[in-house]
Amino acid sequence: MRICFIVEHFFPHIGGVEVAFEEYAKRLSQKGHQVKIITSNSGGITGKKEKDGYKIYYLSCKSFFGHPILQKDELDKHVEWADVVHTTTYTAALPTAGLCSKYKKPCVIMVHEVLGKKWFLVEKNPIIATGLLFFELHVLTRKYSIWQTVSQSTQNDLMKHRIPKEKIKLIYHGIDQAIWNSNVAEKNLNEFLGFEKTEKIFLYNGRPGKTKGIFLLLEAINIIKDKIPKDFKFGFILSKKPTNERKKFEDITRKYKLEGLVKIKDSLPYQELPGYRKNSFAFIAPSLTEGFGFAVAETSALKVPIIASSAGSLPEVASGKVLFFENGNSTDLAEKILLATENKFQQIPEKKFDWDESSEKIMEIYQNLI
């Protein structure tokens, strides 16, 4: 089978969508299928590359609000070549859908999350937020063969747009169980963060993006800074981008005078994260929106306690010792952090997310379409 993935970003970007398509490409090519990934050069790579048995084509692109615009004329020959085409939101989907219609090719769209009115949380300018909301609606309601969702939460949001239920397929992502498991060796998180003595660390790591809820977490820390037991501290392993959001986060930390309670470090290579996360007292996921929730699924596999918002898929993927707080409510988050210091978590049965199982379900979709 000839499979063509058309995505906005790919390796060296590391995000939920990029990881998912990399895992699919690797596994499907190992089973003898011909796989191409067509993407932008947003990661600084241009030209044709090969990786794990599949081909990657990095195209020069302009961008729209940070989303690369892939040109139809550069995608044309790849869509014509394919037996099935798999794309994703947002800007990659429109030219892909058009070309699949032209060549009568099956087209699957992965919908990681549907923001809808949550665009107004992401974008403060109401005119821009309204434009993005209608653009999302336009993308989601094009003619696709199958809409693939990655959580029940995303599926529920998608169905509000009157997508036929029989055309929607829920396939959970997997996690790399070789490095996200309870036997992983711990690394000294206190030493890495720079605390002078051994503390119990509440940890966050990820992007300082607008939907990730890190400013909400700072508000919660500020609320309880005089109430939390002295042996508890907070660590943030943050990527440098978005640059403005990272600077804003550091500025607010200083404004609230949290320097003694909060330490901030730059992102680490993916393979190093499990050991540090395993060494934390608890992991905090304060997201305002979440399509799948990789960090929560991964941390659950480590058997590390979690404090998570009720946003999106997080209640679906969290397991083990968990406390949920009301999405967007910093006061409730502050209360849950204090409960965690008393070890008052609820216990949720273990959940497993496997890339092999996910890939097999994707293959079933392709075979049925062809």
C-alpha positions, 0 to 999 in steps of 0.5 A: 500500500502507498500511504501519504501523510501530509502534515504542517510540522514534522521532526525535528518538531516534537509535539503530539501530532508529529509524534503520532505520524512518526510512530505510524510511519515507522510501523507501517513502513516496517510492515512493508508499506510505502510511506511518504511524509510531506511537510514544511521546512518549519524545523529548519530542514529543506529537501528530501530525507529518509528515516526508519524506512520512510521518506520525508519531503520538507517543502519551503512554505509561508505561514498563516498564524504560525501554520505553514501553507503547503502549496497544492502544486507541490503536493499534487504528485504525492497525492496522485501517487498514494493509495490513501492520504492522511492529513491533519488540522489546520492548514495542511487539510485544505489543499489535501482535501482538494487534491484527494477530491481531484484524484478520487483518493481516500482522505483521512483527517486526524482531528487532535482537538476542536477548539471552538469557543476556546479560541477566545482563551487562546487569542485575546483579540476577539476579531482574530479569535472569531476569524480562527473559529470560523476557519477551524469550522471551514477546515473541519467540514470539508469532504473527508473519507474519515475523521480520526479523533484521538479522544472521546472529548475531541469526538464529542466536540467534533460531532457538534459540527454535524459530522456523520457519526459513522465517519468518525473513528476514535483511535487513542494515541500510544506512548513509548512504553520503553521509556515511560514505565514504572521501572525507569531510573530516577534522576535527581530533580532537586539537583537539576532545578537547583534547590539547595536541599532535598525538597518534594517537587511539584513538576510541570514540563512542556511548552509555555503556550496559551492553552497549557494553563501555566499562568493559572498554575502561577496564580494558584501557587501565589494563592497558597505560597504562605500555606504550603508546607515548607518542604514542597517546591515547584519546578518548571521545565519549559521550552524557550518558545513561544518566546513572549509567553516564556518571558511573561511567565518569568516576569510574573514569577518575579512579580509574585515574588515566587523565586524561592518557591519556583525554579525554571529550567529549559527543556531537556531531550525527550529521553531524559524526561522520564527519570526527572518526572519519576523523581517528582512528588507529583506532576501538574497538568493545568491545561485549558484544552487538551486533545490527547494529553501525552504528558498525563498518559506518560506520567500515569505510566510512571506511577507518579501522582498527578494533579490535572484539570478537567479539560478535554481528554485529561480525565480519559487518560489519567490513571493511578493517584490523581486529583482533578481541579475545575478547568480554569479555576486557580482557587480550586487548583490551589486547594487540590495542591494543598490536598496533594501535600496531605497525600489525599489523591483518588485512585483510578485503575491503570490505563494503557496506550499502545502505539502498535494497537493504534497503528493496527486500527489506522491500518484497518481504516485504510484497508476498509477505504481502499 
